[in-house]
Amino acid sequence: MSRNHEFIPHVTEEEIRREKEKARKLRSTRWWRQKKERGRCHYCNRKVGPGELTMDHIVPLVRGGKSTKSNIVPACKECNNRKKYLLPIEWEDYLRGFRKED
């Protein structure tokens, strides 16, 4: 997979710190508890226990993403670990493989 680094925005450590703080606040909201209670990974759609879901930024913070409800989804630990700092388009084949199983 080739990555064109000229399109990766420069994000400062301070911006990342602020966004992580926003994400921590969202974790304690009713909105996030309801998302986790559904027990579904946003990426693979696998049913897992709410305690097995992690908070994932669709557009990662280091890639310019923000801690907003529209950019945060519950993800199983496996998908979150595999995704790392990639945008969904960068691992489209991985996602497509899960969707074919549905």
WOSUL-V136059 format. One record per residue. RES is the residue in one small letter. PSI is psi in degrees with one decimal (none if undefined). Layout:
BEGIN
res: {RES	RES}
psi: {PSI	PSI}
END
This chain:
BEGIN
res: {m	s	r	n	h	e	f	i	p	h	v	t	e	e	e	i	r	r	e	k	e	k	a	r	k	l	r	s	t	r	w	w	r	q	k	k	e	r	g	r	c	h	y	c	n	r	k	v	g	p	g	e	l	t	m	d	h	i	v	p	l	v	r	g	g	k	s	t	k	s	n	i	v	p	a	c	k	e	c	n	n	r	k	k	y	l	l	p	i	e	w	e	d	y	l	r	g	f	r	k	e	d}
psi: {126.3	144.9	130.7	100.2	-16.0	-16.5	-3.1	119.4	150.9	118.0	127.4	159.0	-36.0	-41.5	-42.2	-43.2	-44.0	-42.5	-36.6	-37.5	-41.4	-41.2	-40.9	-39.9	-39.5	-31.6	-26.9	8.0	158.8	-39.8	-47.7	-40.1	-41.0	-39.5	-45.3	-36.7	-26.8	-26.2	27.7	134.1	131.7	-34.2	-50.7	-9.4	13.8	142.0	121.7	165.3	147.3	-33.0	-14.1	-3.1	142.4	162.9	125.8	139.9	120.6	-52.3	109.9	150.7	-41.5	-12.4	10.7	3.6	160.7	159.8	75.6	158.5	-31.4	-12.0	2.0	132.2	156.2	136.1	143.5	157.9	-35.9	-49.4	-42.2	-41.9	-37.7	-36.2	-42.1	-117.4	17.3	150.5	152.0	-36.5	-27.0	-14.8	36.1	-40.7	-39.8	-46.9	-41.6	-36.3	-38.5	-40.6	-28.7	-27.3	-18.2	none}
END
